Amino acid sequence: MLSSGFHNDSSSFGARHCVKNDPSIIKKMVDVKQHRRRFLSALRAYRPSGNLVSEVRILLVGPVGSGKSSFFNSVKSAFQGHFTRQAVVGTDETSITKQYRIYSVKDGEGGKTLPFMLCDSMGLDEREEAGLCMDDIPHILKGHVPDRYQFDPCKPIVPRHVMSPPMKDRIHCVAYVLNIKSVNSLSDKMVAKLKRIRRDVVDCGVGQVALLTNVDNCDEVLDDGFVNMSESVTSQSQIKKVQNMLNIPIANILMVSNYSQERSMDPIKDALIFAALGQMLRAADDSLEDLPFEN
C-alpha cells in the first residue's frame, strides 16, 4: 500500500513575480524538491493492497486531445529524469490513439519495473461514429482487451473468452482525463458519455479519480502543500463542474501540467505528477480492499 507521504503538508509554494535569486523563491524550490523526493520514494515503496495483484492497472479515459497519452509520457519522463515520447501524441480533432496500450513504467534508478501500469484508450468523441465505442468500456474494465487491440468506433469489442479474466488483467482505477481549459465548454453529448462511463465504473467496483491537465499556474496548485484543491484556486468553476458531473470527491480531483515542449525537467511538474499518481494508487487500493468484484 501507499505510505502517507503524499499528504498533510503545510508548506506554501505560491510563487510570485520576484527576483530569481530571492531567498524566499530559493527556499520554495528547495521545498518543492524535497516534496518530489518524498513522493518518488513513496511510489518506489508502493505495493498493491492485500497482495491481490502484483501490478495495479490505471485506465486513462477522456475526450480527444485531453492529454491522456501526454500524461503517460510525462509520468515516464518524471521517473526517468529525462524526456520520453513513447506514446504518440498530437493535436488532431480525431483521436491519435487508435490502439489500446498497456504501458509499464520503469524507475530511472536501477531500471526496475514499478508495480503499476497506465492503460491508454482511444479518445472520446461527441459523434457516435467516432472515438471510443461506449460499449467497449465494460470489456476494458473487466480485462477482456489485450494490449495493442485496434479500436473500431463502429464495431464493439467481442470478447474471445466467456470466462472472466483474472484480477491482474482488470482495471483497478479509472482516471477521467480532462483539459482544465475546456471543462466548462464540454458539450451535453460529451458529458453524457462521461456519465455513462462512470456508471460502468461504479458497476464494476473500480476506483476513480479526475485528472485535470494543462494547468498554467502550478504554483497556485501547490499553495496547500500538494493538497491540490483549495478554496483559493482560480479554477473553482472547473473543479465544481467536474465534481458535480462525475460525483467525485474533491480529494480525487487532481491537477497536473504535462510535459510538452519544455527543454528541461521541472521539479514542480514532477511533484504534481507523482502526487496525482499516488492518489490514483490509493483509489486502486480502495477498490482492491472492497473485493470480491461481481461480474
C-alpha positions in Angstrom: 0.0 0.0 0.0 1.0 3.6 -0.4 2.6 5.4 2.5 1.1 8.5 3.9 3.9 10.6 2.4 1.6 12.1 -0.1 -0.4 14.5 2.0 -0.8 16.6 5.1 2.0 19.1 4.5 1.5 22.8 5.1 4.4 24.3 3.1 3.5 27.2 0.9 4.5 27.2 -2.7 2.7 30.3 -4.0 5.4 31.7 -6.4 5.1 35.4 -7.1 6.8 37.7 -9.6 10.1 38.0 -7.7 13.8 38.3 -8.4 15.2 34.9 -9.4 17.7 34.8 -6.5 15.1 36.0 -3.9 15.7 33.9 -0.8 12.0 33.1 -0.5 12.0 31.7 -4.1 15.1 29.7 -3.4 13.5 28.2 -0.3 10.3 27.3 -2.1 12.3 25.5 -4.8 14.2 23.6 -2.1 10.9 22.6 -0.5 9.5 21.5 -3.9 12.5 19.3 -4.5 12.0 17.7 -1.0 8.4 17.0 -1.8 9.4 15.5 -5.2 11.9 13.2 -3.4 9.3 12.2 -0.8 6.6 11.4 -3.3 9.1 9.5 -5.5 10.2 7.4 -2.5 6.6 6.6 -1.6 5.9 5.4 -5.2 9.0 3.3 -5.2 7.9 1.7 -2.0 4.3 1.1 -3.1 2.8 -2.4 -3.2 -0.8 -3.1 -4.2 -3.2 -3.6 -1.2 -3.5 -7.1 0.1 -1.0 -8.6 -2.4 -4.0 -9.5 -4.6 -2.2 -8.4 -7.7 1.4 -7.7 -8.5 0.6 -4.6 -10.6 -2.2 -2.1 -10.5 -3.8 -1.1 -13.8 -4.9 2.5 -14.3 -7.2 3.3 -17.2 -6.9 6.8 -18.8 -10.1 7.9 -20.5 -11.3 11.2 -21.7 -12.1 13.4 -24.7 -9.8 13.6 -27.8 -6.9 15.9 -27.0 -7.4 15.9 -23.2 -3.8 14.8 -22.6 -4.1 11.0 -21.8 -1.1 9.9 -23.9 0.8 13.0 -22.8 0.2 12.1 -19.1 1.8 8.7 -19.6 4.8 10.3 -21.4 5.1 12.8 -18.5 4.9 10.0 -15.9 7.6 8.1 -17.7 9.8 11.2 -18.1 9.5 12.1 -14.4 10.7 8.7 -13.4 13.5 8.5 -16.0 14.7 12.1 -15.3 14.6 13.0 -19.0 12.0 13.5 -21.7 10.5 10.4 -23.3 7.9 10.2 -26.1 6.8 6.5 -26.1 3.1 7.3 -26.6 2.2 9.1 -29.8 0.5 12.4 -29.1 -1.0 15.1 -31.4 -3.5 17.9 -31.9 -5.8 16.3 -34.4 -9.5 16.7 -34.0 -9.8 12.9 -34.1 -8.1 10.6 -31.7 -4.4 9.9 -32.4 -4.6 6.8 -30.2 -6.1 4.0 -32.3 -4.9 1.1 -30.2 -5.4 0.0 -26.6 -2.0 0.3 -25.0 -0.9 -1.1 -21.6 2.3 0.7 -20.6 4.6 -0.4 -17.8 6.7 2.2 -16.1 10.4 1.7 -15.2 12.2 3.5 -12.4 15.1 5.5 -13.7 17.1 4.4 -10.7 18.0 0.8 -11.3 15.6 0.3 -14.2 13.1 -1.7 -12.0 9.6 -2.1 -13.4 7.2 -0.4 -11.0 4.1 -2.1 -9.7 1.5 -0.2 -11.7 0.6 0.2 -15.4 -1.1 3.0 -17.3 -3.7 1.9 -19.9 -4.2 4.4 -22.7 -7.5 4.3 -24.6 -8.9 5.9 -27.7 -10.2 9.4 -27.2 -13.9 10.1 -26.7 -15.7 11.9 -29.5 -19.1 13.7 -29.5 -20.0 11.9 -32.6 -21.4 8.4 -32.3 -19.4 7.1 -35.3 -16.1 8.3 -34.0 -13.9 7.9 -31.0 -14.0 5.2 -28.3 -17.1 3.0 -28.6 -19.1 3.2 -25.4 -19.9 -0.5 -25.5 -16.2 -1.2 -25.2 -15.8 0.3 -21.7 -17.2 -2.7 -19.6 -14.9 -5.1 -21.6 -11.9 -2.9 -20.9 -12.7 -2.6 -17.2 -13.2 -6.4 -16.9 -9.8 -7.2 -18.6 -11.1 -8.6 -21.8 -9.0 -6.3 -24.0 -5.4 -7.2 -24.9 -2.5 -4.8 -25.4 -2.4 -3.2 -28.9 -6.1 -4.1 -29.6 -7.2 -2.0 -32.6 -10.2 0.1 -31.8 -13.1 0.4 -34.2 -15.7 3.1 -33.3 -18.4 1.3 -35.3 -17.6 -2.2 -34.1 -17.8 -3.0 -30.4 -15.4 -5.5 -28.8 -16.4 -9.1 -28.9 -14.6 -10.9 -26.0 -12.7 -14.0 -27.1 -13.4 -15.9 -23.9 -16.6 -16.3 -21.9 -14.7 -16.8 -18.7 -13.9 -13.8 -16.6 -10.3 -12.7 -16.8 -8.1 -12.9 -13.7 -7.9 -10.0 -11.3 -4.5 -9.0 -12.6 -5.9 -8.2 -16.0 -8.7 -6.0 -14.8 -8.7 -2.2 -14.4 -8.3 -1.1 -10.8 -8.6 2.6 -11.2 -10.1 4.9 -13.9 -8.7 8.4 -14.4 -11.0 10.7 -16.3 -8.5 13.0 -18.1 -9.9 16.4 -18.9 -8.3 19.6 -20.2 -8.9 22.1 -17.5 -9.3 24.9 -20.1 -12.2 23.1 -21.8 -14.1 21.7 -18.8 -16.6 24.5 -18.8 -17.3 24.1 -22.5 -17.9 20.3 -22.6 -20.9 19.5 -24.8 -24.0 17.8 -23.4 -23.1 14.8 -25.6 -19.6 14.5 -24.1 -20.9 14.9 -20.5 -23.5 12.2 -21.2 -20.6 9.9 -22.4 -18.5 10.6 -19.3 -21.5 9.9 -17.0 -22.2 6.6 -18.8 -18.6 5.6 -18.3 -18.9 6.5 -14.6 -21.9 4.2 -14.3 -19.9 1.3 -15.8 -17.0 2.1 -13.5 -19.2 2.1 -10.4 -20.9 -1.1 -11.5 -17.5 -2.8 -11.8 -16.4 -1.6 -8.4 -13.4 0.2 -9.8 -11.7 3.2 -8.1 -11.9 6.6 -9.9 -10.3 10.0 -10.0 -10.4 13.0 -12.3 -7.2 14.3 -13.7 -7.2 18.0 -14.9 -4.4 18.7 -17.3 -3.0 21.8 -18.9 -2.8 23.7 -15.6 -1.0 27.0 -16.2 -0.4 28.1 -12.6 1.3 25.1 -10.9 2.5 27.3 -8.1 -1.1 28.1 -7.1 -2.0 24.4 -7.0 0.9 23.9 -4.6 -0.2 26.5 -2.1 -1.7 24.0 0.3 1.3 21.6 0.2 0.1 19.4 -2.6 -3.5 19.2 -1.4 -4.5 20.2 -4.9 -7.9 21.6 -4.3 -8.3 24.7 -2.1 -10.8 27.5 -1.9 -8.3 29.9 -3.2 -7.5 28.4 -6.6 -8.8 30.3 -9.6 -10.1 27.1 -11.2 -13.0 26.6 -8.8 -15.6 26.7 -11.5 -13.9 23.8 -13.4 -13.4 21.9 -10.2 -17.1 22.2 -9.2 -18.2 21.2 -12.7 -16.1 18.0 -12.5 -17.3 17.2 -9.0 -20.9 17.6 -9.9 -20.6 15.9 -13.3 -18.8 12.8 -12.0 -19.7 12.8 -8.3 -16.0 12.5 -7.4 -14.6 13.7 -4.0 -12.5 16.9 -4.2 -9.6 14.9 -2.9 -9.7 12.8 -6.0 -9.8 15.7 -8.4 -6.1 16.1 -9.4 -4.3 18.8 -11.3 -1.1 18.4 -13.4 0.8 20.1 -16.2 2.1 17.6 -18.7 5.4 17.9 -20.3 5.1 19.1 -23.9 7.8 21.4 -25.4 10.0 22.0 -22.3 13.8 21.9 -22.7 14.5 20.9 -19.1 12.8 18.9 -16.4 10.7 20.8 -13.8 10.6 19.6 -10.2 7.2 21.3 -9.7 5.7 19.4 -12.6 7.3 16.2 -11.4 6.0 16.6 -7.9 2.4 17.2 -9.2 2.6 14.2 -11.4 3.9 12.0 -8.6 1.3 13.3 -6.2 -1.5 12.6 -8.7 -0.2 9.1 -9.4 -0.1 8.5 -5.7 -3.8 9.4 -5.3 -4.6 7.1 -8.2 -2.9 4.2 -6.5 -4.8 4.9 -3.3 -8.1 4.8 -5.2 -7.0 1.5 -6.7 -6.2 0.2 -3.2 -9.7 1.2 -2.1 -11.2 -0.9 -4.8 -8.9 -3.9 -4.1 -9.8 -3.8 -0.5 -13.5 -3.9 -1.4 -13.3 -7.2 -3.2 -14.7 -9.6 -4.3 -15.9 -8.0 -7.5 -19.1 -9.2 -9.1 -19.3 -9.8 -12.9 
